[in-house]
Amino acid sequence: MIEIESFIYRQLESSPLFYTNFNNMRLSALRTVQFNGFSYTLQMNPARIQSATADISKKPDTSRCFLCRANLIQGQIPYEYNDDFFIAVNPFPIGENHLTIISQRHQDQGIMKIVDKFVQMADDMPGYVVFYNGPKCGASAPFHLHLQACKAVSLPVFAQIESLKRLYTIDSAEFSSTNVYKIDDTTRRFIVIQTIDRSQLQYHIEKILREINFIYQSVEPEVNMGILFEDGYYTVTIFPRDKHRPEEYFRTENRIVCSPGYADLAGMIPVSVRDNFYSISENDITSIMRQVCISLEKFNALNIS
Ligand SMILES: [Zn+2]
């Protein structure tokens, strides 16, 4: 178990930057866009502009990598989690108690090698969603392995999962104490795994990730994935991705500055441009999610049984 609350308190107390940014996030304007049986929350968050427009084609060496321990921002406190990862408070939060879980070693973003550690993180942070962004689908630092975590209340999809399952399941599979669902909610296409059995969890996650690799002919799947462990129960959401950014991002007129990552797909969309915050419509969200999520053809081909 990790003493998250006291660690965050210590970080906010000792650094005006963290204190200010956490308060700004808590006070940020929110706007809900309602769909049938679920919703997205837009969060006015100008501090996210660098992350939304990050150029991930450049690969910095360790002397300039902002996740390498030697280059943490001034006043940022590392929490020694284990031999593989340390934890830092996210300086530009989008959710309650937003943390970054950073590899001790400078190595590329990749999920296949760390599924066991990912599950362990969820175990160690009950009530928090531990999440991963693939190197070309939302990670603003794909050159240094990292995950993130925040309180589950900040990510709408978790409170809506029963409604999403009831209304939009297009396929499901039942194993001894594990259920797997394919959901197409008219905006997103994604996989949900639910289980009480920790030993089965890793097996089923790896199986789905291998299937996604098979569909995309990849060795590292482009996915956004989150695990929540709460009340003895695991809920995993996996969003396979077709695209990093939608065409709206590249427009010269009516541009929407967004690079969807796990939080966006989980229903919390940080918006860094004020005009976008007020104008983004149900149709915009549908268009963006449809482009960046797995295509219907590929989703149909994805075997979950
Ligand atoms: Zn690094």
Boltz pocket constraint, residues with backbone or C-beta under 6 A from the ligand:
constraints:
  - pocket:
      binder: B
      contacts: [[A, 61], [A, 62], [A, 65], [A, 66], [A, 67], [A, 68], [A, 105], [A, 106], [A, 107], [A, 143], [A, 144]]
      max_distance: 6.0
